[in-house]
Each structure stands twice: as C-alpha cells, then as structure tokens.
Amino acid sequence: MSSRPLPPSAVLDRTAPFTHDELVRAGVTPDAPRAERSRHGGGTLPDDLALTQRQMRELIRTQLHTARRWDDATARTAAELAAAAHRIRLTVVSEDGSAETHAPRDAEDGRTVTLYRRGAEYLLARPRPPQPTVTVPSNTFGRQAGDWTGLWSPALRPIPEEDLRNLRVPDDIAEEQSLSEESGPASPARRPAPAIPEAFLDAPRPREPE
C-alpha cells in the first residue's frame, strides 16, 4: 500500500483522531491554540486548520495503516487499494445488503473476493457447499386411498369391515347420551357394552406366570 498511489477518490476524514507524532510525520504543525483544541477534541483536526494536498495524502495513508475509525469514504479507498494491489475483483457487501465492487483494469480473470462488512470488521464470504439430495422411495408416499400394502406389521391382521361396523356407536346409545346431558350423567349399567370384534377373540392370550 505504501508504494501505490492513492486513488483520486481518496478523501480525508477530518473527524478521525491523530496523535501528535502522526501529525509531525505528515508535516502538520498546528499552532498552540489549534494544538490545544485538537488535544481536547481527542486528536481530531480543527476545522480551521489548513492542509496541503501532500499533508492530506499522508494523513489518509496513516488512517489506512492504523485502520482507525474508517468512515465509508476511507473504507472505499482501502477496498480500491486492496483490489489494485492483488489484481482481484473485490466486492464488499454491507449490512444493509448493498454491495460495491472494485476491479482494477489489470485484474486477473477468475480472481474474485467477496467481503462482508460488519461495522469495523471484514469477513470473508465463502460459497455454501451444495446440500445433499435426499431420495425418498417412490413406494413410501403417493399411495392410493386404502392401499396399505407393506405398511402392516406381520404380527397384526387387518380387521374385517363387518367387525369394524360393530365398533361404531349405535343410534340408541347416541340418543341415550343426548338425553343424559339434560337429566344428568347416565348410569354406566344402562349402556350396552360395545361388541368385541371376532378378530380379537381368536388372538393368542398372554400366558400367566406360573
């Protein structure tokens, strides 16, 4: 960066702080009143301090080297210098989603870098790896209605349709249930027990412990 000229768009951020030694190295020697105001201002330059073009360039380089409180203009200058130094196509993505690309004329084909700027940090953005493709067997979904082939356990048998009808609540039980809501809870003894399907009658019973 030191051997490369600054881009024409480089602008000095006068709100950035500088130490006394940094001002001296840049050839800036404010008088006593301005130096006192700069010290009380945390090292910022007084508004009425005139600078030559060379002094401003030196202070810009100092601000870039120290990476101290970069504003948008200084950050743009740093990106342009980095793209020119490495001959790359550099894209900086901000937190609001906006992006700015810097590509020098001698940038090499295929040399691209994307950075995500988060405050004062710059994070390298890498492409996400491809997600693995999950193949679902065709016989798992898309079955026709009533097609349960392959989904029954060998230990279970389907209940015949005539036995399923015995499990439904008869009309007299539904009527009795509606009457019981008006006169109080119905007695369990008055309700007929639901029929047990024959499919469960011949099922093997568990052996009792000896």
DOSEBA-90138 format. One line per 3 residues: number of its first residue (from 0); their letters; for each residue x, y, z of C-alpha. Coordinates in steps of 0.02 Angstrom, whole numbers, always signed. Example, Ala and Ser with C-alpha at 12.3 -4.5 7.8 and 13.67 -1.06 7.14 Angstrom:
0	as	+615/-225/+390 | +684/-53/+357
//
This chain:
0	mss	+0/+0/+0 | +142/+119/+38 | +213/+106/-138
3	rpl	+47/+130/-228 | -30/+298/-264 | -194/+337/-181
6	pps	-347/+335/-294 | -418/+504/-345 | -574/+467/-242
9	avl	-475/+463/-79 | -543/+590/+45 | -476/+633/+217
12	drt	-593/+603/+362 | -562/+755/+472 | -659/+677/+616
15	apf	-530/+538/+632 | -409/+558/+778 | -220/+576/+753
18	thd	-80/+577/+879 | +49/+715/+892 | +184/+604/+815
21	elv	+72/+559/+669 | +40/+742/+633 | +226/+779/+640
24	rag	+265/+636/+518 | +136/+706/+398 | +215/+878/+411
27	vtp	+69/+954/+506 | +122/+1075/+644 | -28/+1170/+712
30	dap	+0/+1321/+819 | -27/+1316/+1006 | -213/+1363/+1008
33	rae	-257/+1236/+872 | -149/+1103/+952 | -241/+1131/+1116
36	rsr	-410/+1116/+1030 | -353/+957/+942 | -299/+883/+1109
39	hgg	-465/+925/+1191 | -555/+851/+1040 | -470/+683/+1059
42	gtl	-345/+712/+919 | -466/+771/+785 | -410/+909/+667
45	pdd	-478/+1084/+697 | -596/+1143/+561 | -492/+1298/+526
48	lal	-328/+1201/+507 | -275/+1215/+326 | -185/+1066/+248
51	tqr	-89/+1047/+88 | -125/+907/-36 | +30/+814/+20
54	qmr	-17/+828/+204 | -192/+763/+172 | -121/+615/+73
57	eli	-3/+571/+214 | -142/+579/+342 | -252/+469/+233
60	rtq	-113/+339/+225 | -93/+348/+413 | -278/+320/+437
63	lht	-274/+171/+318 | -123/+92/+403 | -195/+111/+578
66	arr	-372/+57/+525 | -439/+184/+646 | -624/+231/+633
69	wdd	-645/+207/+446 | -792/+301/+375 | -872/+249/+210
72	ata	-753/+352/+105 | -597/+282/+190 | -665/+105/+181
75	rta	-695/+129/-6 | -516/+189/-28 | -449/+37/+65
78	ael	-551/-80/-46 | -488/+4/-204 | -307/-10/-146
81	aaa	-328/-193/-98 | -406/-235/-266 | -265/-146/-359
84	ahr	-127/-223/-253 | -189/-402/-275 | -261/-379/-450
87	irl	-428/-450/-399 | -611/-410/-419 | -662/-362/-242
90	tvv	-844/-349/-188 | -890/-276/-18 | -1065/-315/+47
93	sed	-1133/-201/+183 | -1252/-246/+323 | -1399/-165/+232
96	gsa	-1373/-282/+84 | -1295/-155/-33 | -1137/-207/-124
99	eth	-994/-114/-207 | -869/-195/-325 | -693/-134/-357
102	apr	-599/-204/-506 | -438/-129/-574 | -400/-135/-760
105	dae	-266/-267/-738 | -373/-383/-630 | -342/-565/-672
108	dgr	-486/-670/-735 | -563/-781/-602 | -481/-690/-455
111	tvt	-633/-633/-357 | -653/-599/-172 | -813/-556/-78
114	lyr	-805/-473/+93 | -947/-442/+214 | -926/-280/+308
117	rga	-999/-286/+484 | -960/-125/+573 | -772/-113/+578
120	eyl	-747/-297/+536 | -724/-376/+365 | -772/-559/+350
123	lar	-729/-669/+203 | -887/-732/+119 | -869/-910/+54
126	prp	-996/-1000/-55 | -1103/-1127/+36 | -1069/-1309/-4
129	pqp	-1206/-1397/-103 | -1338/-1478/+3 | -1353/-1668/-13
132	tvt	-1503/-1730/-108 | -1617/-1847/-10 | -1704/-1977/-117
135	vps	-1871/-2038/-48 | -1928/-2210/-109 | -2072/-2195/-228
138	ntf	-2174/-2327/-135 | -2173/-2227/+28 | -2286/-2084/-23
141	grq	-2415/-2061/-157 | -2514/-2218/-112 | -2690/-2236/-171
144	agd	-2830/-2221/-43 | -2845/-2384/+53 | -2680/-2452/-9
147	wtg	-2586/-2504/+147 | -2480/-2639/+67 | -2313/-2656/+153
150	lws	-2363/-2546/+300 | -2441/-2684/+407 | -2336/-2772/+536
153	pal	-2328/-2962/+512 | -2395/-2983/+690 | -2556/-2887/+652
156	rpi	-2703/-2934/+545 | -2823/-2809/+464 | -2994/-2803/+547
159	pee	-3135/-2855/+430 | -3258/-2724/+378 | -3404/-2813/+464
162	dlr	-3310/-2810/+629 | -3270/-2625/+610 | -3455/-2589/+599
165	nlr	-3479/-2668/+772 | -3362/-2537/+846 | -3471/-2392/+794
168	vpd	-3588/-2315/+923 | -3769/-2372/+892 | -3905/-2244/+870
171	dia	-3990/-2291/+1034 | -3827/-2255/+1129 | -3811/-2086/+1044
174	eeq	-3992/-2046/+1088 | -3968/-2102/+1268 | -3811/-1996/+1278
177	sls	-3905/-1841/+1219 | -4043/-1872/+1349 | -3917/-1895/+1487
180	ees	-3847/-1722/+1454 | -4016/-1649/+1501 | -4058/-1758/+1652
183	gpa	-3884/-1790/+1718 | -3749/-1918/+1689 | -3814/-2086/+1629
186	spa	-3784/-2241/+1732 | -3646/-2350/+1660 | -3752/-2505/+1691
189	rrp	-3886/-2446/+1568 | -3764/-2429/+1424 | -3742/-2585/+1318
192	apa	-3564/-2643/+1305 | -3490/-2620/+1132 | -3470/-2780/+1034
195	ipe	-3295/-2854/+1029 | -3237/-2892/+852 | -3209/-3075/+816
198	afl	-3036/-3031/+751 | -2982/-3003/+931 | -3068/-3156/+1005
201	dap	-2953/-3283/+925 | -2796/-3183/+961 | -2669/-3275/+1070
204	rpr	-2683/-3229/+1252 | -2529/-3192/+1357 | -2476/-3334/+1469
207	epe	-2499/-3309/+1654 | -2346/-3328/+1764 | -2332/-3496/+1850
//
